[in-house]
Amino acid sequence: MLYLLASWTGGVSPKDMLLLALAPGVFINAFFGQNGFLTAALLIGGLADLDRRPVASGVLFGILTIKPQLLLPVLLMMTGRWRVIAAALATVLALAVLTTFWFGPDVWLDYLHKVGPQQQALLTDARGTLLLMVSSAFVNARLMGLSPDVTWAAQAVSSCCAVAMVVWAFWRKRDSALSFALFVTATFLFSPWMLNYDMVVFGFVVARLRERMDNTPADHFLALAVWLLPLAMIPFGAVGIPAAMLVLPAFAGRLIWRLARTEIRPAAVAAEAPAAPIAGLLPQT
């Protein structure tokens, strides 16, 4: 319910709510009992409130540190959202103090000593279905049987490109819906450990893009591929096909092309595309 409410606040029309509810990412998340609904709602709600309620936006982003979106600070700094950043830091500090009070200071030592090695082990030693659920360049390279050095190099290239995408998209005013879609896509290209149940947020992305009037058949095809990806990457991965690293870079590249086109022909594109409710994604001037 929070996910649907956040999506409505973020500009998805009621007629497209079914598209969100039936997204494969929703079923994957529900089947594995994960927190993709919560993290998607926090991200969408925080972005929707950037201008309207910056403190509330920062609080939502602070809570989102339960599963950090590592490119989010880049977006906030590029758009000059200092009040949002301050509210997010205050929220993180408050949560840390409450956690320490409730569980004791040793909880942080346990976190450092146990979570890091566990995450490293999952990255390098995961097998079976879990390996098929990870969308990163690192794990997709592992699926192809490449050497550890090559897999880490692939991830390094993917992460650097993801950062460059976000910096380019937000260093000046651009189409907010396309920029948001690129930011979400870059998030999945940046981290070596992002799973398909985290892709619930792509339902929102596709619903927002579907409402545009400037979509071409290629845009509809790529949107459908991203919408299906949380489920499709499992059978494709089982036969050694890195579906995520085929779909996500292609989707990102198309979004960059469309964003660049809005700079070349802003008047024509503005006439074709509806207004974007997540206007807070645009840089402040």
GUMAR-816003 format. One record per residue: residue in one letter; x negated, y negated, z of N, C-alpha, C, CB in turn. Coordinates in steps of 0.05 Angstrom, whole numbers, plus 5000, padded with zeros to 4 digits. Atoms other than C-alpha are relative to their C-alpha. Glycine has a CB too. Layout:
N
AXYZXYZXYZXYZ
...
//
This chain:
285
M498450245000500050005000498349755000501950005024
L501850245000494349515016498849964973497950045022
Y501250025026491249664949502049874980499250284990
L498050115018497749514912500649715007502650165001
L499650274992498848884953497849824992500449995031
A502350165008491848634940500049964970497450145009
S500050025029492648784866502149804991500650284987
W497950205007499148384863499049725006502650065016
T501250264993495647814899497949924980498850015029
G502150065019490047864850500949954971498050225000
G498950085026494647754791501250224983497949884985
V498749785015497248444769503049965001499150285010
S497150035001504448384746501450255010500949924972
P498549774991509748844775500350224979502749925010
K499749805021510549194708497650184996500749874974
D502549855003503349434711499350155026497849834992
M500749864975503649714782500050304996502149925022
L500049715005505250404755497450084988502350074980
L502749945011498750374716498050035022499149784981
L501849974977495150274782500650255016500249765018
A499349784983499050804819499350274988503049995006
L500549745014497951344766497150034991501850034977
A502849995009490551194754498650255011498549755009
P501449764991486151824758498349945025498250104978
G501550064976481851464809501650025026498849724998
V498249984977487851434856500250295009502749894993
F499649714994488852194852497450115011500950154976
I502649914990481352324861499649915029497749914983
N500350114974481151874922501850145021500549705000
A498149874982487352184953499350295005502949984989
F500749724997484952894940497750045019499350124972
F502449984983478252784974500349855027497649904986
G499550134975481252365030498049785006500150195022
Q502150204997476351785019501249725004498250014976
N499250274993476651035032500149814976498249895021
G500050175024476950784960502349804999500250174976
F497750194999483850464971499249765017502550145011
L500650214981481250065030497849824988499050115027
T502250175011474749824997501049854976497650184993
A498950155023478449644933501749775009501650194981
A498250224990483649244972498449785012501950125021
L501750214988478248875011498649844979497950135019
L501450145021474348704948501949824984498650204981
I498150155016480448484908501149775016502350184989
G498950204983483448104966498049775005500950115026
G502150204995476847754981499649824976497450135008
L500450165024475947524909502449834994499450184976
A497650165004483147294904500249765018502550185003
D499850214980482346864966497649815000500250125028
L502550165000475646544947500649705002498450054975
D499350295000478745854934502249945020500849914973
R497650064985485345904970499550025030502350194993
R500649964972482846175037497250115003502150205013
P502749905000475246205038499150145025498149774995
V500749874975474746395111501250295000501149855025
A498849735002479646975101498550174980503049974992
S501549855020475747175039497450115013499349824976
G502449924987469347195081500550225020498749775013
V499449794980472647615135500450274985502649935015
L499549755016474948125082497350114990501949954977
F502649905010467948155053498350105023498549774986
G501449914977465048225123500850295008500449825023
I499049734994469448835136499150194978503150005001
L500949835023467349105067497250115004500249844975
T502749894995460449225096500150295010498549835020
I499849714994463149905117499050164976503050075007
K501149885024461250065045499049764983502050184984
P500950265012456949475022500050004970497249945010
Q500250065029457849194952497649834997502749864989
L502650134998450649014943499649764980497850204995
L500150235019451848534884501849775009500750094973
L498150214992457148134921498549755010501750115022
P501450244992452047674955498949844976497650075018
V500950145024449247514886502249834988498950204979
L497750155011456147314861500649765017502550194999
L499350224982457546884923497949784998500250105028
M502150215001450846524919500149864973497350125005
M499950125026451446414844502349804997500250214978
T497750175002458246094853500249805023502650164999
G500250204979456245684915502250035022500349734989
R498049954980461146014963498850025028501650264994
W501450004974457545815027501850045023498449745003
R498049954979463745805071500750295001502549824997
V499349715001465446505048497750165012500650094971
I502349864990458346735062499849975030497449894987
A500250044971458446425132502150165014500449705006
A497849844988465146755148499450304999502649944986
A500849715002462547425123497950075020499150064971
L502249954981456247375165501150015028497849794997
A498950014974460247185226501750265006501849765004
T498549754997464847785215498250245004501850044975
V501949784997459048265207498749995028497849984979
L501150024973455947995271502050085022499149715005
A497949934981462548065309500450305000502649864993
L499649715002463348785284497650145013500350094971
A502449874989456148945304500049985031497449864989
V499850034971457248665374502050185012500649705008
L497949824990463749045383499150294999502549964984
T501049725003460449685358498050065022498850044973
T502049964979454649605406501350025028498049765000
F498649994975459349465464501550265004502049765002
W498349764998463850055448498450265001501950014977
F501549755003458650585430497249995013499850084972
G502750024988452250315462498049944978499350255014
P502050085020445950055428498750234986497849845014
D501449775013443350755413501450074973500150245018
V498649935025448550805357498549904976502949895001
W501550115022444150365314497450154994499349705005
L502449825004437950795325500850264987498650055027
D499049765013442051405307500549954971502550115014
Y499450075027444351055245497449994983501549734998
L502550025015437250885223498650264996498249805014
H501549755001434451565239501450224985499450095028
K498549785012440051985210501249944973502250085019
V498550065024443851625156498149974976501649745003
G501950035022437751425114499050264989497749835009
P500949745011434752125109502250164988498750165023
Q497749855012441652415097500749904972502549985018
Q499550115027442851935039497950084980500249705002
Q502249925018436052095010500350294992497349955013
A499749725006437452835015502350044980500550165025
L497749975019444252754980499249924972502349825010
L500850095027441052364923498350214986498549745003
T502049835013435452854910500750305000497449975013
D499549714997438353524931502950084996499250095027
A497249935003445953484919500450194976501749754996
R499549815021448654054878503150044998498750275006
G497249925003455354304852501849764993500950135025
T498050205006461553874849499249725008502750075013
L500850274990458653304889498249864979498450025027
L501850125020453353184835501649904977497950214991
L498350085023458853144782501749755006501850224992
M498250224992462452594822498549735001501250065026
V501650254997456752084823499649884972497250065013
S500050145026456751554768497449884993502249795000
S502550165004449651284774498250114978498549985026
A502049915020444151304723498250215011498349764990
F501849814988439751684772501250284999499549925029
V498849744999444652254782500750104972502549995018
N499449925027446852264709497550104986501349784984
A502549905011439552344690499350275011497749805005
R500449734988439052924739501750204986500749995030
L498249825014445053234704498850104974502749874995
M501249935026441053224640497450155003499549754984
G502449854995435253584673497449854997500050234983
L502450165002430353004670498350015025500749714992
S501849994977424352954716500649785020497149984990
P499550214979424652564782499049734992498850095026
D501050265007420252014755501849864979497150034989
V498350115021424751924694502749915012500450204977
T497450064989431051934736499949745016501050235018
W500250254984428551384783499449764981497750035020
A500450215019426150984723502649914987497950084978
A497350065012433051034692501749845019501450264993
Q498550154981436150784756498949725003500050145027
A501250274998431250204761500849824977496950035001
V499150155023433049984691502949925003499550154974
S497150054996440450054706500549795021501450265007
S499650194978439949664771499149724992498450095025
C501050275009435849094740502049884980497250024988
C498050105019440849034683502549925014500650224979
A497550074986446649024732499749735014500650215021
V500550264987443548444771500149784979497350005015
A500050205021442248074706502849944989498250094977
M497350045009449448174684501549815019501550274999
V498650174981452147864748499049715000499850125028
V501150275001447347274746500949864975496950025001
W499250125025448947144674503049925000499550184976
A497150045001456547204684500849775018501450255009
F499050194981456846724743498349755004500350145027
W501650244996451546204734501449754987497350044987
R498450225011456645784695502950104998498949914973
K497249935002464145764685500550184976501749754999
R499249815021466846354645502850105006497950234998
D497449874996473246744637500050175025500850174975
S500249874974474846984707500850305000501849865020
A499349725001478347644690497850174987502650034984
L502249855013472747864643497650015019499349874974
S502350014981467547634695500450205022499749725011
F499449814978470948044750499650284990502849965010
A500449735011471148654705497150074996501550034973
L502949965003463748574690498750045026498749774985
F501149974974462148494763500550285011501149795019
V499349734990465749144782498350214985503050054997
T501649815016462349514725497049995008500349944970
A502850034992455549234745499550135027499249715001
T500249884973456749474817499550304997502549955016
F500449715004457250194792497450064985502450114985
L502649955013451050114749497749945018499849824975
F502250094983446949804805499250225021500849755015
S500549824978447550324861499450294990502350005020
P500549715007444551034856502150195012497350085008
W498149824987450251304899502849875001499050065029
M497250085002457151104875501650234988500349744982
L498549765008462351644869502749934986500650175025
N497650055015468651724828502349925017500750244984
Y497850094984473251624887499749705008500250175025
D500350284997470350924893501149844976497049935004
M499150135025473050774823502949935001499550194977
V497250094997480050624849500349724989501050025029
V499950285008478449894835500249974970497649855011
F499850025029477950034761502950004990498550224986
G497250015007485450134760500949714999501850155020
F499450294999486049394779498749864976499149875026
V501450135022480849194727501550054974497150114998
V498749935025484449564671502749864998500350304997
A497450125000491249294691499749704994501450035027
R500450295006488548574690499349964971497849895018
L500850045028485248664622502250074981497650184995
R497849925018491349004593502049774995501550245012
E498150215003495448374603499049784981500649885027
R501150205018490847964558501250044972497050024999
M499049995027493147784488497850024979501749754995
D502250005019486247794456498650274999498049795008
N501249735001484948544463500150114972501550195019
T500249865025482748934402500350305005497349944985
P500049714995483449684391497650115015500350154973
A502549914986476249764415500349945030497549864989
D499750074972478049404480502050195013501049715003
H498149814989484049854491498750275004502550024982
F501349744999479850474477498150015024498550064974
L502050014978474350264526501549985027498149774997
A498550024975479450074579501250275008502349794998
L498949734995482750764572497850185010501350114975
A502249834992475951094577499249955029497649964982
V500750064972474350724642502250095019499649705003
W497749914984481350874669499850305005502649934986
L500149704998480251624656497450105013500450124973
L502749924993472951634677499850155027498249775001
P500349864975473851834751500650304999501849875021
L499349715003476952494729498350124978503050034993
A501349895023473552584662497150075005500249824976
M502949954996466452544689499450275012498949785018
I500549744987467353204727499750224978502350075018
P500449795020468553674667497749944981502550054984
F502250075018463753284623497350065014500249714991
G502549954985458353314677499450295002500249875027
A500449714997459354064684498650124976502750135005
V501449905024456854154613497649824993501950024976
G502450165004451153654621500349744985498150164987
I499550255015454453054588500349775021502550024982
P499850224980453252404629502149804992497349865003
A497850165009460052104617499949715011502750135008
A500050274988459251524665497949824987499350025030
M502150165013452751294632500549964970497350135005
L499150065027456151314565502249795000501150254986
V497750184999462550944585499449735012502350145015
L500450254985460250434636498249804985498850065027
P501650205015454550114595501449904975497450124992
A498550095024459050094533502149805009501350244986
F498050184990464549764574498849735008501550125024
A501450244992459649264604499149844975497650075018
G500950145024456749104536502249864985498650194981
R497750135013463548964507501049765016502350214997
L499250234983465348514566498149764996500150085029
I502050215004458848124556500549864973497150115001
W499450115026460548034482502449825001500450234980
R497550164998467547784499499549755016502250175013
L500650244984464847304552498449804983498550075025
A501650175017459747034503501849874978497750154987
R498250115021465246944451501849785011501850234989
T498450224989469346524499498549745002501050085028
E501750245001463446044501499949884972497250065011
I500250095027463046014426502649874990499150234982
R497450095009470445924414501949975023501250184979
P498450024976473445704481502949934995498849805019
A497350095005479545364452501850224989500149764981
A498549795012481645954410500650225020498650124976
V499649794981480646454465501949925022497350085013
A498250104980484246024516502950014991499349715008
A497349985011490246014470501050294999500149874973
E499349725002490046764463500550145027498050154984
A500049854975488946974535501649855021497250045010
P498550134978493646844595498249905022502050195011
A501550104978491346454655499350225020501549775014
A500949794982487446864705500449915029497050074996
P499550074972489946854777497550005018502150185012
I502450004984483147024805498149774990498550284999
A501650235009480646324788497649955019501749754999
G502150044981476246344850497350124991500750115027
L502549885010471146754811498349794985500550234982
L501550195015469146134773498249845018501849814985
P501850154983463145734799501349735008497449954985
Q499150264990464645114840498449784987499949985030
T501450235012462944444809500649755016500949964971
//
